[in-house]
Amino acid sequence: MPDGAFEVSVLTPESQLLHVDARAVVLRSSDGDLTVLSGHTPLVTDVVPGRVRVDPAEGDPVHMAVHGGYLQVETGLGLDGSDGRATRVTLLAGTAELASQIDVARAERARAEAEARVEELRAAQGRAGSAGTGPAGAGHAQGEGGGATPEDIELAEAEAALARAKVRLEVAGGTSS
């Protein structure tokens, strides 16, 4: 392994998406942007949906769309099979795609469908809210018991689908607005 390089694996439930020697991994966690280099402090953190960039020890950067997950950074003796100190990075993602494998036309259709569904659901909630009792239909947005209503859940799912489509388009180089 070249100096300054470390092992990086990106895993999804379906496959090992990437396994390379790298010089850097750049992503975002809920704590903010993160760059992992050789010798990084051991860490376990979440990965928020967005772009992940892996800079291989040789070759061009690898970009991927990751829709959430977890990152583990291990640093210790013998991780690379040698007697020296090494770093190993594992990204576990429920869903991830290499930029080169994203079908932009399909992602555009998914974005358009999700935008339409979000608008439809928001409009329906607005109508239901204005038909409720009290100011702006108080009590309807959170349901009778204070919890999320089926409509709230459906809207959240549609918004998540829209966010996934936008991430895919951003990573693939398409439009996302």
DRENPANU-594037 format. One record per atom (N, C-alpha, C): residue in three letters; x, y, z. Coordinates in steps of 0.001 Angstrom, whole numbers, plus 524288, in hexadecimal, padded with zeros to 5 digits. Layout:
BEGIN
AlaXYZ/...
//
This chain:
BEGIN
Met803577FB6B80000/Met800008000080000/Met80389804DA80000/Pro80261808AD7FCAA/Pro8059C80D6F7FC71/Pro805678108080194/Asp8098481373802A6/Asp809A8816C78074E/Asp804FE81A788076A/Gly8029D81B2780BF6/Gly7FE3381EB480C88/Gly7F90B81C6C80AC2/Ala7F91A8179A808EA/Ala7F4488151B8070F/Ala7F21B8119180B52/Phe7ED188108280AF9/Phe7EA7B80D1F80EB5/Phe7E60F80A4A80BF0/Glu7E4318062B80E60/Glu7E015802E380C25/Glu7DAB88056C80CEE/Val7D7A0805A1808BA/Val7D24E807BA808F5/Val7CE92803BF80699/Ser7CA6C802908096C/Ser7C63E7FF2C80777/Ser7C11380200807FE/Val7BDE2801C7803DF/Val7B892803D680400/Val7B5037FF2F80317/Leu7B1B27FE1D806F6/Leu7AE5A7F97F806D8/Leu7A8A07FB0880720/Thr7A56F7F854803FD/Thr79FC37F8C18044A/Thr79DB77F3498057C/Pro798BC7F2BC806C4/Pro796AE7ED77807AA/Pro797467E9E8802E5/Glu7976C7EC367FE37/Glu797B07E91B7F970/Glu79D3D7E7B47F7C9/Ser7A1167EB1E7F8FE/Ser7A6497EA2C7F6D4/Ser7AA767ED737F97C/Gln7AF417EC1A7F82F/Gln7B3B07EF687F982/Gln7B4487F31C7F4E3/Leu7B2C47F7F07F595/Leu7B2A97FBBC7F159/Leu7B8237FD7D7EFD8/Leu7BB977FDC67F3B9/Leu7C0D67FFBE7F2B8/Leu7C48E7FD7A7F6C2/His7C9287FBFE7F500/His7CD537FA477F882/His7D26F7FBF67F5F8/Val7D4DE800107F819/Val7D99D802407F5C7/Val7DD5D804167FA00/Asp7E234804D57F86E/Asp7E5EF807B27FB9E/Asp7E51F80D6B7FA3F/Ala7E47D810AE7FE31/Ala7E333816287FD3F/Ala7E6BD819C48005C/Arg7E6B581EA57FEAD/Arg7E998822C780176/Arg7E5E38263C8049F/Ala7E0CC826438033F/Ala7DD028296E80617/Ala7D77A8278780510/Val7D41782866808EB/Val7CE748278F80866/Val7CBE482C9380A5D/Val7C86682ECC80725/Val7C5CC833B58087A/Val7BFE7832C78086D/Leu7BD508344180CC1/Leu7B7B68336C80D41/Leu7B5948372D81147/Arg7B085836B28124D/Arg7AE05839F68163C/Arg7AB558366F81A3B/Ser7AC29837BE81F38/Ser7A9568352682377/Ser7A5AC8392E825DC/Ser7A2A983797829B8/Ser79F2883B5782C35/Ser7A23083F7D82F3B/Asp7A73483E8E83029/Asp7AA878426D832C4/Asp7AD158462482EE5/Gly7AC8A84531829C3/Gly7AEDC8489E825D1/Gly7B23D8459E821FE/Asp7B5168488B81EC6/Asp7B8768462981AD2/Asp7BD048435881D79/Leu7BEB383F1381B02/Leu7C2C983BD281D45/Leu7C66B839F4818F3/Thr7CB7983A78819D5/Thr7CF658383D8165B/Thr7D2AB8347C8198D/Val7D30F82FB0817BC/Val7D62882BB581A5E/Val7DB3282AF181750/Leu7DF9682B4C81A10/Leu7E4C182A5B817D2/Leu7E757825FB81AEB/Ser7EBA1823FE818EA/Ser7EE8581FEF81BA4/Ser7EFF4821CE8211E/Gly7EF4181E70824F7/Gly7F08781FC982A5B/Gly7EC33822AA82D35/His7E7998231C82AC7/His7E329825CD82D33/His7E1E8823548327C/Thr7DFEF82665835F8/Thr7DE238248083B09/Thr7D9D18207983A37/Pro7D9E981C2683D25/Pro7D5A38185A83CBB/Pro7D06081B1183DA8/Leu7CC778196783AB0/Leu7C77E81C3383AA6/Leu7C328818AC838B4/Val7BE8E8196683AD5/Val7B9BE8173D838A4/Val7B5F881BD18386A/Thr7B3C081CCF833CB/Thr7B0268212C83327/Thr7AC0981FD082F1A/Asp7A7F4822E382F06/Asp7A3F08223882B0A/Asp7A5B3824F28260C/Val7A3548236D821BF/Val7A43C825EE81CB3/Val79EEF827D881AD7/Val79E8482CFE819E9/Val7998782F158181A/Val7992F82E6E81230/Pro7947582E3B8101B/Pro793E782DA080A75/Pro796CD831F08078A/Gly799B98305680396/Gly79C9D8341880071/Gly7A0FD831887FD67/Arg7A487834D47FB9F/Arg7A8FD833277F880/Arg7AD548312A7FC1D/Val7AFB482CD97FA8A/Val7B46D82AE97FD12/Val7B89D82A9E7F8DC/Arg7BD4C82C887FA2E/Arg7C1AB82C4D7F684/Arg7C6058291F7F8F8/Val7C7F88256B7F5EE/Val7CC7C822507F789/Val7D0D7823947F3BC/Asp7D54B825557F5CE/Asp7D9E4826747F298/Asp7DD7C821BF7F2D7/Pro7DD7B81E757EEBA/Pro7E0B5819C87EECB/Pro7E68B81B207EEEF/Ala7E9A1817617F0AD/Ala7EF4E818217F0B4/Ala7F13A819157EB26/Glu7EEA1816B77E759/Glu7EFE2817857E1D0/Glu7EAD1818307DECD/Gly7EAC281BE57DB3B/Gly7E62C81CA67D7F7/Gly7E2DA821407D9A8/Asp7DE87821D97D6E6/Asp7DAF58263F7D7B9/Asp7D77B825647DC7C/Pro7D599829AD7DECC/Pro7D1F78292D7E337/Pro7CD118261F7E1A8/Val7CAF5823447E566/Val7C62B820437E4AB/Val7C1E3823207E7A8/His7BDB78249A7E4DA/His7B9468274C7E73A/His7B4B7823817E78F/Met7B1C6823EE7EBD3/Met7AD32820987EC64/Met7A8F2823767EF60/Ala7A42E821DD7EE58/Ala79FA8823C77F13F/Ala79E9F81FE37F59E/Val79E96821D67FA66/Val79D9681E847FEEC/Val798C7820B5801AE/His7952081D4F802D2/His7902F81EFD8051D/His78FF281DAC80AE8/Gly7941F81F2180D9A/Gly7947581E3681335/Gly79778819498146F/Gly7994E818FC81936/Gly79C308146581AE3/Gly79FC8815BB81F68/Tyr7A3D58128981FF4/Tyr7A78E813228243A/Tyr7AD11812768222E/Leu7B0B78154A8249F/Leu7B6338151082339/Leu7B9478136082800/Gln7BCD480FAF82738/Gln7C05E80E1082B61/Gln7C5EB80EE782981/Val7C9108118282CB5/Val7CE998124082BAE/Val7D18280F5082FE8/Glu7D4CF80BA282E46/Glu7D80F808AF831E7/Glu7DDB780A28830DD/Thr7E0A980AF8834F3/Thr7E63580C0583473/Thr7E8FC808B383884/Gly7ECBD805A1836B3/Gly7EF858025983A6B/Gly7F3C77FF35837D6/Leu7F6767FC3F83AF6/Leu7FAAE7F8F183908/Leu7F8737F42C8364C/Gly7FAAB7F2D7831E5/Gly7F95D7EE0782F32/Gly7F4567EDFF82C15/Leu7F1A87F25582B9B/Leu7ECBE7F25E828AC/Leu7ED8C7F10E822EB/Asp7F21A7F258820D5/Asp7F31C7F14D81B4D/Asp7F64B7EC5C81A83/Gly7F6D47E92A81E9D/Gly7F9C37E45181E28/Gly7FF907E4F981F2C/Ser801507E9AE8202A/Ser806D27EA9E8214C/Ser807847EB7082728/Asp80C557EC7F828A8/Asp80D677ED9682E2A/Asp80CBA7F35F82F6F/Gly80BAF7F68982B69/Gly80B577FC2B82C3D/Gly805DB7FE0182D6A/Arg805808030182E90/Arg800858058682FBD/Arg7FD958067782A9C/Ala7F88D8058082A92/Ala7F57480618825C7/Ala7F0118083C82717/Thr7ED6E809F682305/Thr7E82280C038237D/Thr7E497808D881FF1/Arg7DFE3807C7821D0/Arg7DBFB8051881E9E/Arg7D6D18080181F46/Val7D42F8091681AD1/Val7CF3A80BE581AD3/Val7CB098086281871/Thr7C6AA807E781B2D/Thr7C23B804E18193C/Thr7BD6B8085B81961/Leu7BAE8808E6814E2/Leu7B60880BD08148A/Leu7B1B5807DB81382/Leu7ADF58079B8170C/Leu7A9668042B81683/Leu7A4C18078B81505/Ala7A2918069081074/Ala79E37809BF80E86/Ala799AE8063B80D04/Gly79500807E680E69/Gly7905D8050080CC2/Gly78FCC8051F806E1/Thr79100809A08048C/Thr790CC80A507FEE6/Thr7954980DDD7FD4E/Ala7982280C527F94C/Ala79C6280F8C7F72E/Ala79D1A80E1B7F173/Glu79E97811FF7EE5B/Glu79F728112B7E8C5/Glu7A445814267E701/Leu7A76D811AB7E3C4/Leu7ABBF814717E14C/Leu7A9818185D7DD70/Ala7ABE481CF47DD12/Ala7A9F9821017D981/Ala7A98B81EE97D3F4/Ser7AD4E81BC07D26C/Ser7AD62819B57CD14/Ser7A8E5815ED7CBF8/Gln7A651814077D002/Gln7A2198103A7CF4D/Gln79CAB812927D003/Ile79C57817A87D0F9/Ile7973F81A257D1C9/Ile794B481B3C7CC83/Asp78FEC8197A7CBF5/Asp78CCC81A727C747/Asp78A4081FD27C7F7/Val78C7F823C97C560/Val78ABA8292C7C619/Val7850D829DF7C468/Ala7837D827957C00C/Ala77E1B8282C7BE38/Ala77A4C825E67C238/Arg77B9A8216B7C461/Arg7784681EFA7C854/Arg77810822527CD45/Ala77C8B8247F7CED0/Ala77CB6827DE7D36F/Ala7798582CD97D291/Glu779B182F007CDCE/Glu77689833A87CC8D/Glu770B9832687CCFC/Arg76F2582DDB7CAF5/Arg7699D82C4C7CB56/Arg7680982B9F7D10D/Ala76B6E829267D41F/Ala76A4C828547D9AA/Ala769D382D907DC81/Arg76D36831527DB2B/Arg76CF6836807DD93/Arg767C7839237DC3E/Ala76650839047D742/Ala7617883B867D593/Ala75CBB839077D834/Glu75CA3833DA7D877/Glu75842831217DAFA/Glu7580A832617E0CE/Ala75C8F8327C7E35A/Ala75CB3833977E8F6/Ala75B128393C7EA09/Glu75CD583CEC7E6C4/Glu75B3A842667E771/Glu75553842EE7E6F3/Ala753188405D7E309/Ala74D6E840A77E23E/Ala74A8C83E527E6EB/Arg74C86839F37E8E2/Arg749F1837677ED59/Arg74A4E83AC47F242/Val74EDE83D247F329/Val74F7F840917F7B5/Val74BBC845287F75B/Glu74B5B8479C7F2C7/Glu747C784C087F218/Glu7422184A5C7F30B/Glu740A9845D77F0F1/Glu73B58843DB7F19B/Glu73A20842E67F762/Leu73DC2840727FA21/Leu73CD983F3E7FFA7/Leu73CB98442980300/Arg74020847E2801CB/Arg7401684CD1804BD/Arg73AFA84FC5803D6/Ala7392784FC87FF08/Ala734398526A7FDCE/Ala72FB584FC4800B4/Ala72FB684A93800CA/Ala72B90847B380382/Ala72BBB848D780959/Gln7306B8493180B9D/Gln730D384A7381129/Gln72F0184FFF81234/Gly730298538980E97/Gly72E65858F280F20/Gly7287B8594380F1E/Arg726088563F80B99/Arg720488562A80B5D/Arg71E08853C881054/Ala7206F84F8D8122F/Ala71E8384D01816EC/Ala71F418508781BA0/Gly723978536E81BBE/Gly724A8856FA82019/Gly720CC85B6B82048/Ser71F4185D7981BC3/Ser71B98861D981BBF/Ser7160F8601C81D06/Ala714FB85B0581C98/Ala70FC68590281DD2/Ala70F498577B8238E/Gly713BD8579782659/Gly713B5855F182BD1/Gly7117C85A1D82F5E/Thr711AB858F18346E/Thr70FAE85CA48383A/Thr714168601583A2C/Gly712BF864B483BDB/Gly716A48684083E11/Gly71A0386AA4839D9/Pro71E0286D9A83B70/Pro7215C87053837B6/Pro7245786C8383444/Ala723DA86D3382F38/Ala7269686A1282B45/Ala725E48644382C2F/Gly72159862A282DF0/Gly7205285D0F82EA4/Gly7239A85AA8832ED/Ala7243985D5283740/Ala7278885B7283B81/Ala7260A855E583CEC/Gly729FC852D083DDC/Gly7291884D6183F59/Gly72964849A883AD1/His728A584B718360C/His728B4847E78319C/His72E368468B82FD2/Ala731E384A278301B/Ala737218491882E1D/Ala739BF844C28312C/Gln7388C8444A8362A/Gln73AFD8404083954/Gln7373D83BD383AA0/Gly7329583BF3838B0/Gly72EDC837D3839DA/Gly72C56838B883F24/Glu72862835B484039/Glu72572836678450C/Glu728B283531849E1/Gly72C0C83136849A2/Gly72F1282F9F84E32/Gly7345E8323E84E87/Gly73592835FE84B2A/Gly73A92838AC84B57/Gly73EC8835F684827/Gly73DBC8315B84619/Gly7419482E88842EF/Gly740E882FC183D2D/Ala7444E82DA083A0B/Ala7440882E7983463/Ala73F5482B9383221/Thr73CB682E2382E95/Thr7384882BC682BEA/Thr73A50828A58273E/Pro7370F82548824F9/Pro738B78228882034/Pro73A338266681BE0/Glu7378582ADA81BAE/Glu738C982ECF817BC/Glu73E278312F818B3/Asp73F798321181DB8/Asp744A88341681F11/Asp748EA8303A81D68/Ile747F082B4F81E64/Ile74BBE8274181D0B/Ile74C65826E781725/Glu7480C8270F8144C/Glu74844826DF80E98/Glu74B4482B8880C67/Leu74A6E8302480EA7/Leu74D4B834C980CF5/Leu753208343880E19/Ala7547B83242812A4/Ala759FD8318381400/Ala75C9F82DA781042/Glu759D48298480ED0/Glu75BF8825B480B1B/Glu75CB882821805B6/Ala7590682B5180408/Ala7597E82DEE7FEF3/Ala75E05831D47FF01/Glu75EB0834A180350/Glu763128384E803CA/Glu768498356B803C3/Ala7687D830DB80639/Ala76D4C82DB780632/Ala76E8382BC9800B3/Ala76A8A82A397FDC9/Ala76B578287D7F85E/Ala76D6482D057F50C/Leu76B58831AC7F5F5/Leu76D2B8364C7F324/Leu772E38376A7F47E/Ala77443837167F970/Ala779AE838057FB10/Ala77D5F8340D7F893/Arg77BCA82F137F859/Arg77F1582B057F5E5/Arg77FF482C397F020/Ala77BCF82DBA7ED6D/Ala77C4882EF47E7D9/Ala77FF0833957E706/Lys77F86837837EA5A/Lys782EE83C1A7E9DA/Lys788A283AAF7EACF/Val789A9837607EEA2/Val78F0F835B07EFAC/Val79131832C07EAF2/Arg78E1F82F387E8D2/Arg78FDF82C2E7E443/Arg7913082FC87DFBD/Leu78DD5833AA7DEC8/Leu78ED1837527DA70/Leu7939E83AB17DB75/Glu7944683C787E03B/Glu798E383FA47E189/Glu79DE183C8D7E097/Val79E00837B67E269/Val7A2AB834787E1DC/Val7A3B0833157DC22/Ala79F7B832257D93F/Ala7A015830BB7D3B0/Ala7A14A835697D049/Gly7A0BD83A1D7D275/Gly7A1D983ECD7CF6C/Gly79D248411F7CCC8/Gly7987B83F047CDF2/Gly793B1841237CBBD/Gly791C48459F7CF16/Thr78D55847BE7CDAB/Thr78B0E84BF97D0C8/Thr78858849AB7D57F/Ser787E884CB27D9A7/Ser7852F84AB17DE4A/Ser7813884E9E7E047/Ser78024852BF7DD78/Ser77C54856877DF7A/Ser77758856757DC5B/
//
